[in-house]
Amino acid sequence: MKIDLVLGSGAARGIAHIGVLRELEARGHEVVRISGTSMGALVGGAYACGTLDLLEEIVRTTGLRRALWHIDVALDGSGVMAGHRVHRLLRALYSGRRIEELPLPVSVTTVDLTGWEEVVLTEGSLAAAVHASIAIPGLFAPVRSGRRVLVDGSLTTPLPIPSQRHPEADVLLSVSALGAPEEAARRRRKPLRFLPGILTSTFDILLHSVEGAALTARPPGIHVDLPANITNNMAFHRRGAVIDAGRGVAAAAFDLDGL
């Protein structure tokens, strides 16, 4: 089948999107368009560039010490991390490709802080677009592009579902890495004592609310929720376990939906 693929945000949980793509490949499906936000944009961009193998290798071989090496402190107060090292990593991953030059349509969702609006990038440097889409406010410094100040697209669009399915696609497939709403509700009942957990829970509630509205208005298709317990939001050093878990969840969901 030909798949119109939507990959949502989810921080470290979004690494599981690699497993979803591996399962699609194993079943012989063809992706004809990718719409991505945050980690969904990062993984989707690698797939469109033909460098998913490289991304998976990086993820599976990166331990905590190497992950911490990519942290460069922002000195201007715009965030904890300046993001220069991350940008260099993205340029290497995507080989300097431009979005409009990719073999299939790719859209990367960001948010402009100056205009308070969603910005969907479909041309220009893929590395710069993805860098903006993963720039979590407060953690990463924003990415400036002309008069725009771009940050993580999940602020407004954690799951960038298009208004219409791609004309060549047989199925619109959306994949969320936030966890199913009922799972999130169970987790919110647990008492929270420390600031990181409180902030994470608050952000998750906001994202689920926005994502729920998008799912209500979506065109007909298949939706997969990757469990939130696949990994901690910021555990980018958990190697390949997240990829394998994502593939397992995708395989079960695809069997259920006949995909």
Long-range contacts (C-beta under 8 A, 24 or more apart in sequence): 1-29, 1-30, 1-170, 1-171, 1-259, 2-29, 2-30, 2-31, 2-32, 2-168, 2-169, 2-170, 2-171, 3-29, 3-30, 3-31, 3-32, 3-169, 3-170, 3-171, 3-173, 4-32, 4-33, 4-35, 4-162, 4-165, 4-166, 4-169, 4-171, 4-172, 4-173, 4-221, 5-31, 5-33, 5-34, 5-35, 5-44, 5-173, 5-174, 5-175, 6-34, 6-35, 6-36, 6-40, 6-159, 6-160, 6-161, 6-162, 6-172, 6-173, 6-174, 6-175, 7-34, 7-35, 7-36, 7-37, 7-39, 7-40, 7-41, 7-43, 7-44, 7-175, 8-36, 8-37, 8-38, 8-40, 8-154, 8-158, 8-159, 8-160, 8-174, 8-175, 8-176, 8-177, 8-178, 8-211, 9-37, 9-38, 9-39, 9-40, 9-152, 9-153, 9-154, 9-158, 9-159, 9-177, 9-178, 9-207, 10-38, 10-39, 10-40, 10-176, 10-177, 10-178, 10-226, 10-233, 11-38, 11-39, 11-136, 11-233, 11-234, 12-39, 12-231, 12-232, 12-233, 12-234, 12-235, 12-236, 12-238, 12-242, 13-39, 13-177, 13-178, 13-179, 13-226, 13-228, 13-230, 13-231, 13-233, 13-242, 14-38, 14-39, 14-40, 14-42, 14-43, 14-177, 15-39, 15-43, 15-59, 15-231, 15-236, 15-242, 15-243, 15-246, 16-177, 16-226, 16-230, 16-231, 16-242, 16-243, 16-245, 16-246, 16-247, 16-249, 17-43, 17-44, 17-175, 17-177, 17-246, 18-43, 18-52, 18-55, 18-56, 18-59, 18-243, 18-246, 19-242, 19-243, 19-244, 19-245, 19-246, 19-247, 19-248, 19-249, 19-250, 20-175, 20-224, 20-226, 20-246, 20-247, 20-250, 21-47, 21-52, 22-243, 22-247, 23-247, 23-250, 23-251, 23-254, 24-250, 27-254, 27-259, 29-259, 31-104, 32-104, 32-105, 32-166, 32-168, 32-169, 33-104, 33-105, 33-106, 33-162, 33-166, 33-169, 34-104, 34-105, 34-106, 34-107, 35-106, 35-107, 35-109, 35-160, 35-161, 35-162, 36-106, 36-107, 36-108, 36-109, 36-133, 36-160, 37-108, 37-109, 37-133, 37-152, 37-153, 37-154, 37-157, 37-158, 37-159, 37-160, 38-133, 38-134, 38-136, 38-152, 38-153, 38-154, 38-158, 39-134, 39-177, 40-160, 40-175, 40-177, 41-108, 41-109, 41-129, 41-130, 41-133, 41-134, 41-153, 42-90, 42-130, 42-133, 42-134, 44-106, 45-93, 45-94, 45-106, 45-108, 45-126, 45-129, 45-130, 46-93, 46-94, 48-102, 48-103, 48-104, 48-106, 49-93, 49-94, 49-95, 49-97, 49-102, 49-126, 50-103, 51-93, 51-94, 51-95, 54-93, 55-93, 56-240, 56-243, 58-89, 58-93, 59-239, 59-240, 59-242, 59-243, 60-239, 60-240, 60-243, 61-239, 62-236, 62-237, 62-239, 63-237, 63-239, 64-237, 66-237, 67-236, 67-237, 74-141, 76-141, 78-141, 78-142, 79-135, 79-137, 79-138, 79-139, 79-140, 79-141, 79-142, 80-138, 80-139, 80-140, 81-139, 81-140, 81-141, 82-141, 83-131, 83-135, 83-140, 83-141, 83-143, 86-131, 86-134, 86-140, 87-127, 87-128, 87-131, 90-126, 90-127, 90-130, 90-131, 91-127, 93-127, 94-126, 94-127, 94-130, 96-125, 96-127, 97-126, 98-123, 98-124, 98-125, 98-126, 99-123, 99-124, 99-125, 99-126, 99-129, 100-124, 102-126, 105-166, 107-160, 108-132, 108-133, 108-153, 109-133, 109-153, 109-156, 109-157, 109-160, 110-135, 110-143, 110-150, 110-151, 110-152, 110-153, 111-150, 111-151, 111-152, 111-153, 111-155, 111-156, 111-157, 112-148, 112-149, 112-150, 113-137, 113-142, 113-149, 113-150, 113-151, 114-147, 114-148, 114-149, 115-148, 117-156, 118-153, 118-156, 118-157, 119-148, 119-150, 120-160, 154-207, 156-210, 157-210, 157-214, 158-207, 158-210, 158-211, 158-214, 159-211, 159-214, 159-215, 160-214, 161-214, 161-215, 161-217, 161-218, 161-219, 162-219, 163-219, 164-219, 165-219, 165-220, 165-221, 171-221, 171-222, 171-259, 172-218, 172-219, 172-220, 172-221, 172-222, 173-221, 173-222, 173-223, 173-224, 173-259, 174-215, 174-218, 174-221, 174-222, 174-223, 174-224, 175-223, 175-224, 175-226, 175-250, 176-211, 176-223, 176-224, 176-225, 176-226, 177-226, 177-230, 178-204, 178-207, 178-208, 178-211, 178-225, 178-228, 179-204, 179-225, 179-226, 179-227, 179-228, 179-229, 180-225, 180-227, 180-228, 181-208, 181-212, 183-225, 183-227, 183-228, 183-229, 184-208, 184-228, 187-228, 200-233, 204-228, 222-253, 222-257, 222-259, 224-249, 224-250, 224-253, 226-250
